[in-house]
Amino acid sequence: MTELLRLFTRAHKLLRAASDEAMSAHGVRIGQNLVLEVLWQTDGLTPGELAGRLQVSTPTVVNTATRMEAAGLLVRRRDPADGRLVRLHLTDKAREAQGPVEAARRRLAEHATATLTEDERRHLRSALEKIIERMGSWPAQGADRGTD
């Protein structure tokens, strides 16, 4: 089983480096593409709502949002119905990055799985979903599972 963990770690490092390179070409840092993916579907979420969807802590989203705001990818606005809440909204720059970022992610996924059969891709997806679900209940539940 330690061999499997070694393989996961190596694959993760290689995919992370390739993803960071692919995203940075569009002004997006690794992890931010996951935030964008959610906001492209539902713009205007609170940091807590976004954290819930990404299964990370709210402080992780707040820190990522701060970097994204500095990069011109999102803005924070007070909720008009409840001024205590802050909502995260995409900028035009973030909306314009959607097509190129999604295309880069698609190319990266295609490259990573090019030697797999369709059946192997389906099994890999299923296995990874099961591992993610299982690891979500790891005893260190309080530990942050950050976006990067």
C-alpha positions in Angstrom: 0.0 0.0 0.0 2.9 2.4 0.6 3.8 1.9 -3.1 0.3 3.2 -4.0 0.8 6.3 -1.8 4.2 6.9 -3.4 2.5 6.8 -6.9 -0.3 9.1 -5.7 2.3 11.6 -4.4 4.3 11.5 -7.6 1.3 11.9 -9.8 0.0 14.7 -7.7 3.3 16.6 -7.9 3.5 16.3 -11.6 -0.1 17.2 -12.2 0.2 20.2 -9.8 3.3 21.5 -11.6 1.6 21.1 -15.0 -1.6 22.7 -13.8 0.2 25.6 -12.3 2.0 26.3 -15.5 -1.2 25.9 -17.6 -3.2 28.2 -15.3 -0.6 30.9 -14.9 -0.6 31.5 -18.6 -4.1 32.9 -18.1 -3.3 34.9 -14.9 -4.7 32.2 -12.6 -2.8 30.5 -9.9 -3.2 26.8 -8.9 -6.2 26.4 -6.6 -7.8 29.6 -7.9 -9.1 27.7 -10.9 -11.2 25.6 -8.5 -12.7 28.8 -7.0 -13.4 30.2 -10.4 -15.0 26.9 -11.5 -17.5 27.2 -8.7 -18.1 31.0 -9.2 -18.5 30.5 -13.0 -21.5 28.3 -12.1 -22.8 30.4 -9.2 -21.4 34.0 -9.0 -21.9 35.9 -5.8 -21.4 33.2 -3.1 -20.2 34.1 0.4 -16.8 32.7 1.4 -18.6 30.2 3.7 -20.8 29.0 0.9 -17.8 28.7 -1.4 -15.8 26.8 1.3 -18.6 24.4 1.7 -18.7 23.6 -2.0 -15.0 23.2 -2.2 -14.8 21.3 1.1 -12.1 23.6 2.5 -12.1 26.0 5.5 -13.6 29.4 5.2 -10.2 31.1 6.1 -8.7 29.3 3.1 -11.3 30.8 0.8 -10.8 34.2 2.4 -7.1 34.1 1.9 -7.5 32.8 -1.7 -10.1 35.5 -2.4 -7.7 38.2 -1.1 -5.0 37.1 -3.6 -7.7 36.8 -6.4 -9.0 40.3 -5.6 -5.4 41.7 -5.9 -5.0 39.9 -9.2 -8.3 41.5 -10.5 -10.2 38.2 -10.7 -12.9 39.0 -8.2 -14.4 41.7 -6.0 -16.1 41.6 -2.6 -19.4 43.2 -2.2 -21.7 43.5 0.8 -24.9 41.6 0.5 -27.7 44.1 -0.1 -30.2 42.2 2.0 -27.8 41.5 4.9 -24.9 43.9 5.2 -23.0 41.5 7.5 -22.4 39.2 4.6 -19.8 39.6 2.0 -20.3 38.1 -1.5 -17.6 37.2 -4.0 -18.2 38.4 -7.5 -16.3 37.7 -10.7 -14.7 40.5 -12.6 -14.7 40.7 -16.4 -11.1 39.5 -16.3 -12.3 36.3 -14.6 -15.2 35.8 -16.9 -12.9 36.2 -20.0 -10.5 33.6 -18.5 -13.2 30.9 -18.4 -12.9 29.6 -21.9 -9.1 29.6 -22.0 -8.8 28.1 -18.5 -11.4 25.4 -19.2 -9.6 24.6 -22.5 -6.2 24.4 -20.7 -7.7 22.1 -18.0 -9.2 19.9 -20.7 -5.9 19.7 -22.6 -4.1 18.8 -19.4 -6.6 16.1 -18.5 -6.4 14.7 -22.0 -2.6 14.6 -21.9 -2.6 13.0 -18.4 -5.0 10.2 -19.5 -3.9 9.8 -23.1 -2.5 6.3 -22.6 -5.6 5.1 -20.7 -8.5 3.3 -22.3 -12.0 4.7 -21.9 -12.7 1.9 -19.4 -9.6 2.7 -17.4 -10.6 6.4 -17.3 -14.0 5.5 -16.0 -12.4 3.2 -13.3 -9.9 5.9 -12.4 -12.6 8.5 -11.9 -14.7 6.1 -9.8 -11.7 5.1 -7.7 -10.6 8.7 -7.1 -14.1 9.7 -6.1 -14.2 6.9 -3.6 -10.8 7.8 -2.2 -11.8 11.5 -1.9 -15.1 10.5 -0.1 -13.2 8.2 2.2 -10.4 10.7 3.0 -13.0 13.3 3.8 -13.7 11.3 7.0 -10.1 11.0 8.0 -9.7 11.5 11.7 -8.0 14.9 11.2 -11.3 16.4 10.0 -10.4 19.7 11.5 -7.3 19.9 9.3 -7.6 22.2 6.3 -7.9 20.6 2.9 -6.9 23.8 1.1 -7.6 24.8 -2.5 -4.0 24.6 -3.5 
